[in-house]
């Protein structure tokens, strides 16, 4: 069941955060859907309602152009049929104005993110407002961004500029956006923090207080970059340097201060990279692309279950489904 993020945020606000996971291929798609239903080894397994969670499936501009956006859409439609118990939003991640319009007009996306955070405040408002008007006319909701994250991921490059709480309130009022991605110390990519840096929950608290009651916030760049997976990549021939990510224990603290959506992309890439490297290293004579895929899909499903537990969304699917059916 494809829903808007707004429908999911109403249930999550102040209690837990919903995982927003990026996909690029079939194996990630299957592992993601399985994990969010508490399934691991097979599509046919019964739903584990103790761990099943609503989620947000994100498609980046890079994923859309990797082959053709229609392949991704077809995979998601197929997954919606194969896993009918799933409840999820289809979200455009870091869209330009042009890309947002394309996603809105496609009739497939339930949510888009317009990223004009690199523009001056007034220009950001102007662009966001145009996208909001176009999206709302077709029942699509809009995420915007104020402030800038550091780091590099795909074609997103940023230098750190924390979100100003008073500007956030003004931005939401003027633009009409439905949720706001804020900069509170996270960064894109695998290299997020140095030393003892962590999330600026003090800034987040001020942002929440400045915004209308119940307004949903979003955290980008929130992968935890687990040392286990980095070490496995390097042991299998990788060369990742010293990396660090968001402490998973901080997810719930952020959720209680209005963060309803937490973006996790890098971690999924690490799991994929480690398993594919290990598989062919251990079986150098093998050239079947399905061999590592068979290992990756259950491993990724298990990792999604773990993430959802840390986000607090695990076990929430049944409740969300009941509310949506009543509505």
N, C-alpha and C positions, 0 to 999 in steps of 0.2 A: 504494500500500500504506500503510494507516494503521497506525502503530505507537505505542507509548508513548514518552515522552521518555526514560524510563529506558533503553530499548534503544538509543537514539541516544547517550545520555551515556556508556555503557560504552565505546563505540568512540572517542568524542571526548576523553575526560578526559585533560588534560595535554598534548594535542597541538594541538587546534584548537577553535573554538567554532562552534556551530550558530546560524544566523540564525533569529530568531523574528520573522516579518513579519505585520503586521496587514492584514486585507482588509476592504473595505466594499462593493465592487461587482464586477460581472462583469469589467470591464477590468483591475482590480487582480488578480483571481483568475487570469485567463489569462496576464497578464504574469509573475506570480509563478511559476506552474507552468512556463512556457516557460523563464524564466531559470534555474530550478533544474535544468533538463535541458540547459542550454546551447543552447536553441533561441531564435531571435530573431524572425524574420519570420512563420513559419508553424507551426501545430501539428504538421504532418506532417514537419517537418525531422527528420533523424536525431539521436539523442542525441549530444551532444558529451561523451564520458566524461572528457575532460581538465578540463572545468569543471563537470560535473554534480555536484550536492550534495544531501544529505539536508537537510530543513528543518523548521521548526515553523510551522504556520499558526495565527495567533492571531485570536481573535474577542473583541472587547471588549464590555462591556455596552452601550456606545453603538451599536456595529454591530448588536447583536442587536435593539435597540429602534428602529433607524432606519426599518425597514419592518416586517419580521417575521423572527425568527430562522430560520424554516423556509426562507426564500428563500436565505439564506447556506448552510445545510446542503445544500440541493438543488444549488447551484452547485458546492460542494466534491465532492459525490458524482459529479456529471457530470465534473468535472475529473479525478477519480480514474480514470474510465473512459477519458477522452480521452488522458490521459497515464499509461498503466499502469506505466511504468518509475519513476515518482515514489515516493519513500519519505519520509513526513512524519508528524508528529504533529498532531492537532487539539486546540488548547489554548484554554481559557477564560482570558482576560486580566483581571486585577484583579476577581475575582468577590467578591460578598458571600456570606455563608453561604447565603442563599436561592437566589442565582443558581447557586452551585456545586452544590447539590442538584438543581436543575432540569437542569443540564448532565450530571451523573452519571446521573440517572434516564433521560435521553433515549437513552442507549446509543450516542450518536454521538461524544462527546468521549473522547479517550484520556488527556487530562490537564486538570487544572483548577488555577487559582491562587486560593487564598483570601487576600485582602488584609485582614488585621486589624491591620496595622502601626500604625495610629493609636490602637489600644487599649493599655492598660498591659500589661506583659509577661505577667502571669498570665492576663489575659483573652485575649490573643493566643494563648497556648498552649491555653487551654480551647476556643476556637472552632476553631482549626486541628486539634486532636485529634479533634473531632467530625466535621469534614469528612474527615479521613484515614480514620477508621473506616468511614464511609459509602462513600467512594471505593474503598478497598481491597477491600471486600466485592464490588465489581463490576469489579475489575481495572483501575480508573482510578488514575493516580498524581497526587500533589499537590505543588504548589509553594507555599511560604509566603513571607512577607516579614518581616524584622526590621530595624528602623531605618527612617528615612523619607527619601525623595528630595524635593528641592525642585521648584518649577515647577508648571505647570498643563497638563493634557491631558485633553480630554473632561471627565468628572466627577471626575477624580483631581486633588486639590490637596494639595500637601505642603510642609512646611517641613523643612529639612535636619536630620537627626539620624543621624550615622554609626553603623553597626552595631558593637556591642561584641563582640570576638572570644569572650570567655568566656561572654557571654550567648548568643551564637550556638550554642555547643556545648551549653549547657543547653537551649536552645529545641529543637534537633533531637532531643535525647534524650527530652525530655518530650512533644513533639508527634507524633513519628513521621513527619514530613514527608519527602518523597522528594528534594526539592531546595530550596534556600534563596536567595531574592533578597536581596541585601545592598546597603546604602547605602555607597558608597565615593566619593561626590562627584558622581555624575551627577544630572541633573534631567530631569523630563518637559518636553516641548514643545521649541520652537525656541531658547529663551533659557536656555542651560545654564550657561555660565561667564562670568566677567568677568576681565579682566587675563590673568595667566599661570596661572590655575587649571587643574588637570588631574585625572585619576583618582588616587585615593589608593591606589596599588599597595602602599604600605607597610602600610596597614590590611588590604588584601586578603590579603597574605602571612600576617599574624597570624591572620586568620579561617581560612584554609586549614589552618594548623598546629594550630588548636584543634579542628577537626572530625575525625570519623573519616576514615581514609585513603580517598581516592577519592570522597568525598562531593561531588556536583555543586553548583556555585554558579551564580547567575544575575545578570546585570547588566541592569537596566531603564534607560530613558532614555538609550540609547546611540547615537542617531543622530548623524551627523557634521555635519549641517546645512551642506552644501557651499555655499560662497560663489557658485559658478557658478550653482546653481539659484536661490538667493535673488536674485542680480542679474538673472536672466532674468525672474523674477516681477515684480520692481520695474520693469524695462524695459517690461513689458507692462501696466503700470498698477497693480501691487501696491504695498503700503506696509509692507513688513516692515522693521523697524528693524535695528539692529546685532545680529546673531545669532552664536552660536558653538555648537559641538558637541564630541563626543568625537573626539579625534584617532584616525583609523583605524589608525595604526601602533601604538596601544596595545592593540588587540584581541588580538593574539597574546600579548603580555605577560600580559594578564589570563587568557587561555586556559591558559597554562602554570602558572598558579596556581589552577587548579581551576574557572575559569568555563567552563561547557559551553554556556550559552545566553545570547545577547546580543540584546536586544529592539531592533528598529528599526522605528519607525512614522512619525515626523516626516519622515524623508527621502522615504518613499514619497508622502506628501502634497505635499511640495515639487515632486517630479517631476510629479505629476498637475496641480497648480495651474499650474506654468509652461507646460506643454504646452497645457492647455485655454485659458489666457489668450492665448498666442501664436497659437494656431490661429484663434480668432475675431477677434483683432485684425488678423491678416493677411487674413482672409476675412470681413469684416463682413457680407457679404450671405448667408453660410451660416448655416443654422439646424439642420443635421443633427447630432444628438448623436453619430452614428457617426464623423463626420469627425475630431474630436480623438481619439476612441478608437482609431482606426486608427494614429494617430501615437504615442499613449501606450503601447500594449501592447508594441511592440518596444523602445521607449525604456526602459520599466520593466524588461523582460527583460534588457537590456544592463546596467542599473544593478544588478540583482540579481546578475548574474554578477560584476560589479566588487566588490560587497559580499562575496560568498562568497570571492573571492580574498583579500580583506583579512582575513577571518575564519579562513582556512586550510581551509575546508570544501570549496572547489572541488576537484573530482577525487576526492572521497571516496565518491561514491554507489556505485560498482561494488563497492568493498570492503565497505561496509555491507550492500549487497544480498546478497552471498555469505554473509556471517555470519548474516544473518537467515534465509536459505533453509536453511542447515545446522541452525539452531536449530529 
